[in-house]
Amino acid sequence: MKKILMILLIVILSVGCSKDSTTQEKSTDKTSTKSEQTSAQNTLQIQDVEGYWEYKGEDESALLKFDWKMNLDLYYSDGSREECSYEVIESNENSIDINIKNGDKTTPATIKTDDHGETLTLEKDEKEYYFVRIPKDQFYVKLVEDYKEE
């Protein structure tokens, strides 16, 4: 009888200890997941800035479209269109570094925004282009009105 009680006591203690270690592992996992989520929240993602924008500079105007399939299209005021694709290189708190691919040509560029894509700056070829987000339906209206009148 004493042997059975001893074995039962050992089993109870070993099960109790393994539950405590499992609980500690879970709390450690939760802590690391929270820190990863916080880090991700402070990093600008391409989803934050995909959409439609309008640029009006002193010498030209343009519309910019990022779509969900890694395409980047620029529509210029003279009616021309630049069709490109892009790949994300690195994301930081307020910027995303991308490579713009147009045929065999690859151009590095940086997207910067302080308001998660409501306005953004596209730095490309040592120039900065400032864009303001517009609704998708307004993008196509502007194409017809601004670029097809000529």
C-alpha positions, -999 to +999 in steps of 0.1 A: +000+000+000+029+024+008+044+017-026+012+025-044+008+058-024+045+067-032+040+060-069+007+080-069+024+109-051+053+109-076+028+108-106+008+137-091+039+158-085+053+151-119+020+160-136+018+192-116+053+203-125+047+196-162+015+218-161+035+246-145+062+245-172+035+244-199+018+274-185+052+293-183+059+284-219+025+296-230+030+330-212+064+334-228+049+327-263+022+353-257+047+379-247+068+373-278+037+374-300+027+407-285+061+422-291+061+410-327+026+425-332+038+458-318+068+458-341+046+450-371+022+478-362+051+503-363+062+491-398+045+505-428+032+477-450+025+478-488-012+471-480-013+505-462-005+524-494-019+503-522-046+523-540-050+554-561-034+588-559-032+621-578-001+642-583-001+678-595+033+694-598+043+727-613+052+712-647+030+681-649+002+661-633-001+624-630-022+596-615-006+567-597-022+533-592-008+504-571-030+473-576-031+442-555-010+421-580+023+440-576+016+464-605+024+501-605+009+523-632+016+560-638-007+579-660+007+612-672-010+644-683+001+639-719-019+607-721+011+584-718+011+555-694+040+538-676+031+502-668+055+486-642+056+460-616+073+463-582+088+442-555+091+452-518+127+453-506+123+466-470+097+482-448+104+508-421+082+528-398+072+555-424+087+541-457+088+512-480+117+505-503+107+490-536+122+480-569+102+492-599+105+469-629+098+481-664+109+455-690+146+448-683+150+481-664+149+481-626+147+513-607+149+516-569+123+538-553+110+547-519+074+553-508+072+576-477+040+585-458+032+597-423-005+590-425-006+553-437-011+562-474-035+591-473-007+612-488+026+598-500+059+607-515+074+585-542+112+591-545+124+578-579+153+588-600+164+614-574+130+632-577+102+634-553+066+631-563+038+640-538+005+622-542-028+625-525-051+595-522-083+596-543-112+571-544-111+544-570-141+558-589-126+593-590-094+579-604-111+568-636-132+600-638-099+620-636-084+599-664-113+607-687-116+644-678-079+653-674-061+631-698-086+624-727-096+660-734-067+666-757 
